[in-house]
């Protein structure tokens, strides 16, 4: 199996991101507010 060059993979991902944004989808639009701290888990 032949590997795809890293630069080509990055370009493919950028294109997919642009396509999502053109459809009105913002994949990184979430605001993350933790409900618990790491300290509380131990």
PDB file of N, CA, C and O in Angstrom, chain B, residues numbered from 101:
ATOM      1  N   UNK B 101       0.843  -1.183   0.000  1.00  0.00           N
ATOM      2  CA  UNK B 101       0.000   0.000   0.000  1.00  0.00           C
ATOM      3  C   UNK B 101       0.888   1.245   0.000  1.00  0.00           C
ATOM      4  O   UNK B 101       1.819   1.352   0.798  1.00  0.00           O
ATOM      5  N   UNK B 102       0.598   2.159  -0.879  1.00  0.00           N
ATOM      6  CA  UNK B 102       1.403   3.368  -1.007  1.00  0.00           C
ATOM      7  C   UNK B 102       0.880   4.452  -0.065  1.00  0.00           C
ATOM      8  O   UNK B 102      -0.328   4.666   0.035  1.00  0.00           O
ATOM      9  N   UNK B 103       1.788   5.127   0.615  1.00  0.00           N
ATOM     10  CA  UNK B 103       1.396   6.187   1.539  1.00  0.00           C
ATOM     11  C   UNK B 103       1.204   7.501   0.793  1.00  0.00           C
ATOM     12  O   UNK B 103       1.913   7.796  -0.170  1.00  0.00           O
ATOM     13  N   UNK B 104       0.232   8.283   1.253  1.00  0.00           N
ATOM     14  CA  UNK B 104      -0.018   9.597   0.693  1.00  0.00           C
ATOM     15  C   UNK B 104       0.902  10.594   1.386  1.00  0.00           C
ATOM     16  O   UNK B 104       1.028  10.552   2.610  1.00  0.00           O
ATOM     17  N   UNK B 105       1.544  11.480   0.650  1.00  0.00           N
ATOM     18  CA  UNK B 105       2.413  12.477   1.280  1.00  0.00           C
ATOM     19  C   UNK B 105       1.636  13.344   2.274  1.00  0.00           C
ATOM     20  O   UNK B 105       0.458  13.644   2.078  1.00  0.00           O
ATOM     21  N   UNK B 106       2.320  13.732   3.331  1.00  0.00           N
ATOM     22  CA  UNK B 106       1.688  14.518   4.386  1.00  0.00           C
ATOM     23  C   UNK B 106       1.076  15.803   3.851  1.00  0.00           C
ATOM     24  O   UNK B 106      -0.034  16.162   4.242  1.00  0.00           O
ATOM     25  N   UNK B 107       1.775  16.500   2.968  1.00  0.00           N
ATOM     26  CA  UNK B 107       1.249  17.756   2.433  1.00  0.00           C
ATOM     27  C   UNK B 107      -0.061  17.545   1.681  1.00  0.00           C
ATOM     28  O   UNK B 107      -0.943  18.402   1.715  1.00  0.00           O
ATOM     29  N   UNK B 108      -0.188  16.416   1.009  1.00  0.00           N
ATOM     30  CA  UNK B 108      -1.430  16.119   0.287  1.00  0.00           C
ATOM     31  C   UNK B 108      -2.565  15.830   1.274  1.00  0.00           C
ATOM     32  O   UNK B 108      -3.702  16.246   1.049  1.00  0.00           O
ATOM     33  N   UNK B 109      -2.265  15.132   2.346  1.00  0.00           N
ATOM     34  CA  UNK B 109      -3.277  14.849   3.367  1.00  0.00           C
ATOM     35  C   UNK B 109      -3.770  16.146   4.008  1.00  0.00           C
ATOM     36  O   UNK B 109      -4.966  16.319   4.243  1.00  0.00           O
ATOM     37  N   UNK B 110      -2.850  17.039   4.282  1.00  0.00           N
ATOM     38  CA  UNK B 110      -3.223  18.323   4.885  1.00  0.00           C
ATOM     39  C   UNK B 110      -4.122  19.105   3.941  1.00  0.00           C
ATOM     40  O   UNK B 110      -5.122  19.677   4.374  1.00  0.00           O
ATOM     41  N   UNK B 111      -3.781  19.139   2.656  1.00  0.00           N
ATOM     42  CA  UNK B 111      -4.603  19.839   1.671  1.00  0.00           C
ATOM     43  C   UNK B 111      -5.999  19.227   1.575  1.00  0.00           C
ATOM     44  O   UNK B 111      -6.983  19.954   1.437  1.00  0.00           O
ATOM     45  N   UNK B 112      -6.094  17.896   1.646  1.00  0.00           N
ATOM     46  CA  UNK B 112      -7.397  17.234   1.620  1.00  0.00           C
ATOM     47  C   UNK B 112      -8.235  17.631   2.830  1.00  0.00           C
ATOM     48  O   UNK B 112      -9.435  17.875   2.704  1.00  0.00           O
ATOM     49  N   UNK B 113      -7.610  17.695   3.991  1.00  0.00           N
ATOM     50  CA  UNK B 113      -8.334  18.064   5.212  1.00  0.00           C
ATOM     51  C   UNK B 113      -8.782  19.516   5.177  1.00  0.00           C
ATOM     52  O   UNK B 113      -9.880  19.837   5.631  1.00  0.00           O
ATOM     53  N   UNK B 114      -7.945  20.394   4.644  1.00  0.00           N
ATOM     54  CA  UNK B 114      -8.321  21.803   4.519  1.00  0.00           C
ATOM     55  C   UNK B 114      -9.519  21.936   3.586  1.00  0.00           C
ATOM     56  O   UNK B 114     -10.441  22.703   3.863  1.00  0.00           O
ATOM     57  N   UNK B 115      -9.509  21.195   2.484  1.00  0.00           N
ATOM     58  CA  UNK B 115     -10.624  21.241   1.527  1.00  0.00           C
ATOM     59  C   UNK B 115     -11.917  20.737   2.180  1.00  0.00           C
ATOM     60  O   UNK B 115     -12.980  21.326   1.984  1.00  0.00           O
ATOM     61  N   UNK B 116     -11.828  19.657   2.950  1.00  0.00           N
ATOM     62  CA  UNK B 116     -13.009  19.133   3.646  1.00  0.00           C
ATOM     63  C   UNK B 116     -13.541  20.158   4.641  1.00  0.00           C
ATOM     64  O   UNK B 116     -14.752  20.336   4.772  1.00  0.00           O
ATOM     65  N   UNK B 117     -12.627  20.834   5.342  1.00  0.00           N
ATOM     66  CA  UNK B 117     -13.029  21.862   6.292  1.00  0.00           C
ATOM     67  C   UNK B 117     -13.737  23.010   5.579  1.00  0.00           C
ATOM     68  O   UNK B 117     -14.771  23.490   6.044  1.00  0.00           O
ATOM     69  N   UNK B 118     -13.186  23.446   4.460  1.00  0.00           N
ATOM     70  CA  UNK B 118     -13.819  24.508   3.676  1.00  0.00           C
ATOM     71  C   UNK B 118     -15.201  24.084   3.198  1.00  0.00           C
ATOM     72  O   UNK B 118     -16.136  24.884   3.231  1.00  0.00           O
ATOM     73  N   UNK B 119     -15.344  22.838   2.753  1.00  0.00           N
ATOM     74  CA  UNK B 119     -16.647  22.339   2.293  1.00  0.00           C
ATOM     75  C   UNK B 119     -17.665  22.362   3.419  1.00  0.00           C
ATOM     76  O   UNK B 119     -18.810  22.763   3.208  1.00  0.00           O
ATOM     77  N   UNK B 120     -17.263  21.935   4.622  1.00  0.00           N
ATOM     78  CA  UNK B 120     -18.175  21.964   5.760  1.00  0.00           C
ATOM     79  C   UNK B 120     -18.609  23.390   6.065  1.00  0.00           C
ATOM     80  O   UNK B 120     -19.792  23.650   6.284  1.00  0.00           O
ATOM     81  N   UNK B 121     -17.660  24.307   6.078  1.00  0.00           N
ATOM     82  CA  UNK B 121     -17.986  25.710   6.367  1.00  0.00           C
ATOM     83  C   UNK B 121     -18.894  26.297   5.297  1.00  0.00           C
ATOM     84  O   UNK B 121     -19.772  27.102   5.610  1.00  0.00           O
ATOM     85  N   UNK B 122     -18.700  25.911   4.042  1.00  0.00           N
ATOM     86  CA  UNK B 122     -19.575  26.386   2.965  1.00  0.00           C
ATOM     87  C   UNK B 122     -20.999  25.865   3.124  1.00  0.00           C
ATOM     88  O   UNK B 122     -21.944  26.487   2.638  1.00  0.00           O
ATOM     89  N   UNK B 123     -21.159  24.734   3.797  1.00  0.00           N
ATOM     90  CA  UNK B 123     -22.487  24.177   4.060  1.00  0.00           C
ATOM     91  C   UNK B 123     -23.099  24.743   5.336  1.00  0.00           C
ATOM     92  O   UNK B 123     -24.201  24.357   5.726  1.00  0.00           O
ATOM     93  N   UNK B 124     -22.382  25.662   5.986  1.00  0.00           N
ATOM     94  CA  UNK B 124     -22.899  26.278   7.203  1.00  0.00           C
ATOM     95  C   UNK B 124     -22.574  25.508   8.463  1.00  0.00           C
ATOM     96  O   UNK B 124     -23.158  25.766   9.515  1.00  0.00           O
ATOM     97  N   UNK B 125     -21.653  24.566   8.372  1.00  0.00           N
ATOM     98  CA  UNK B 125     -21.258  23.761   9.525  1.00  0.00           C
ATOM     99  C   UNK B 125     -19.903  24.250  10.015  1.00  0.00           C
ATOM    100  O   UNK B 125     -18.937  24.271   9.253  1.00  0.00           O
ATOM    101  N   UNK B 126     -19.827  24.641  11.276  1.00  0.00           N
ATOM    102  CA  UNK B 126     -18.559  25.049  11.870  1.00  0.00           C
ATOM    103  C   UNK B 126     -18.107  23.931  12.799  1.00  0.00           C
ATOM    104  O   UNK B 126     -18.606  23.812  13.918  1.00  0.00           O
ATOM    105  N   UNK B 127     -17.161  23.109  12.339  1.00  0.00           N
ATOM    106  CA  UNK B 127     -16.776  21.931  13.114  1.00  0.00           C
ATOM    107  C   UNK B 127     -16.065  22.242  14.435  1.00  0.00           C
ATOM    108  O   UNK B 127     -16.013  21.387  15.319  1.00  0.00           O
ATOM    109  N   UNK B 128     -15.524  23.438  14.578  1.00  0.00           N
ATOM    110  CA  UNK B 128     -14.807  23.786  15.809  1.00  0.00           C
ATOM    111  C   UNK B 128     -15.542  24.894  16.553  1.00  0.00           C
ATOM    112  O   UNK B 128     -14.915  25.773  17.145  1.00  0.00           O
ATOM    113  N   UNK B 129     -16.855  24.851  16.524  1.00  0.00           N
ATOM    114  CA  UNK B 129     -17.670  25.930  17.060  1.00  0.00           C
ATOM    115  C   UNK B 129     -18.035  25.746  18.530  1.00  0.00           C
ATOM    116  O   UNK B 129     -18.619  26.653  19.124  1.00  0.00           O
ATOM    117  N   UNK B 130     -17.720  24.631  19.122  1.00  0.00           N
ATOM    118  CA  UNK B 130     -18.148  24.370  20.488  1.00  0.00           C
ATOM    119  C   UNK B 130     -17.331  25.104  21.530  1.00  0.00           C
ATOM    120  O   UNK B 130     -16.131  25.332  21.374  1.00  0.00           O
ATOM    121  N   UNK B 131     -18.023  25.464  22.596  1.00  0.00           N
ATOM    122  CA  UNK B 131     -17.348  26.039  23.754  1.00  0.00           C
ATOM    123  C   UNK B 131     -17.274  24.936  24.792  1.00  0.00           C
ATOM    124  O   UNK B 131     -18.288  24.349  25.170  1.00  0.00           O
ATOM    125  N   UNK B 132     -16.082  24.667  25.237  1.00  0.00           N
ATOM    126  CA  UNK B 132     -15.892  23.583  26.196  1.00  0.00           C
ATOM    127  C   UNK B 132     -15.844  24.154  27.599  1.00  0.00           C
ATOM    128  O   UNK B 132     -14.956  24.941  27.930  1.00  0.00           O
ATOM    129  N   UNK B 133     -16.798  23.757  28.418  1.00  0.00           N
ATOM    130  CA  UNK B 133     -16.821  24.146  29.816  1.00  0.00           C
ATOM    131  C   UNK B 133     -16.819  22.876  30.652  1.00  0.00           C
ATOM    132  O   UNK B 133     -17.834  22.184  30.730  1.00  0.00           O
ATOM    133  N   UNK B 134     -15.690  22.563  31.277  1.00  0.00           N
ATOM    134  CA  UNK B 134     -15.595  21.324  32.037  1.00  0.00           C
ATOM    135  C   UNK B 134     -16.611  21.279  33.182  1.00  0.00           C
ATOM    136  O   UNK B 134     -16.889  22.290  33.827  1.00  0.00           O
ATOM    137  N   UNK B 135     -17.145  20.109  33.412  1.00  0.00           N
ATOM    138  CA  UNK B 135     -18.094  19.902  34.496  1.00  0.00           C
ATOM    139  C   UNK B 135     -17.393  19.462  35.775  1.00  0.00           C
ATOM    140  O   UNK B 135     -17.908  19.668  36.874  1.00  0.00           O
ATOM    141  N   UNK B 136     -16.223  18.858  35.629  1.00  0.00           N
ATOM    142  CA  UNK B 136     -15.471  18.342  36.755  1.00  0.00           C
ATOM    143  C   UNK B 136     -13.988  18.622  36.549  1.00  0.00           C
ATOM    144  O   UNK B 136     -13.531  18.761  35.415  1.00  0.00           O
ATOM    145  N   UNK B 137     -13.261  18.703  37.609  1.00  0.00           N
ATOM    146  CA  UNK B 137     -11.823  18.891  37.478  1.00  0.00           C
ATOM    147  C   UNK B 137     -11.142  17.520  37.566  1.00  0.00           C
ATOM    148  O   UNK B 137     -11.746  16.542  38.004  1.00  0.00           O
ATOM    149  N   UNK B 138      -9.899  17.469  37.150  1.00  0.00           N
ATOM    150  CA  UNK B 138      -9.136  16.234  37.259  1.00  0.00           C
ATOM    151  C   UNK B 138      -9.009  15.830  38.720  1.00  0.00           C
ATOM    152  O   UNK B 138      -9.058  14.647  39.054  1.00  0.00           O
ATOM    153  N   UNK B 139      -8.849  16.805  39.570  1.00  0.00           N
ATOM    154  CA  UNK B 139      -8.722  16.543  40.998  1.00  0.00           C
ATOM    155  C   UNK B 139      -9.945  15.803  41.540  1.00  0.00           C
ATOM    156  O   UNK B 139      -9.807  14.909  42.375  1.00  0.00           O
ATOM    157  N   UNK B 140     -11.136  16.167  41.074  1.00  0.00           N
ATOM    158  CA  UNK B 140     -12.369  15.535  41.544  1.00  0.00           C
ATOM    159  C   UNK B 140     -12.472  14.067  41.122  1.00  0.00           C
ATOM    160  O   UNK B 140     -13.206  13.294  41.738  1.00  0.00           O
ATOM    161  N   UNK B 141     -11.751  13.689  40.091  1.00  0.00           N
ATOM    162  CA  UNK B 141     -11.821  12.321  39.594  1.00  0.00           C
ATOM    163  C   UNK B 141     -10.965  11.351  40.399  1.00  0.00           C
ATOM    164  O   UNK B 141     -11.073  10.137  40.222  1.00  0.00           O
ATOM    165  N   UNK B 142     -10.118  11.873  41.278  1.00  0.00           N
ATOM    166  CA  UNK B 142      -9.247  11.000  42.060  1.00  0.00           C
ATOM    167  C   UNK B 142      -9.629  10.979  43.504  1.00  0.00           C
ATOM    168  O   UNK B 142      -8.993  10.290  44.301  1.00  0.00           O
TER     169      UNK B 142
END
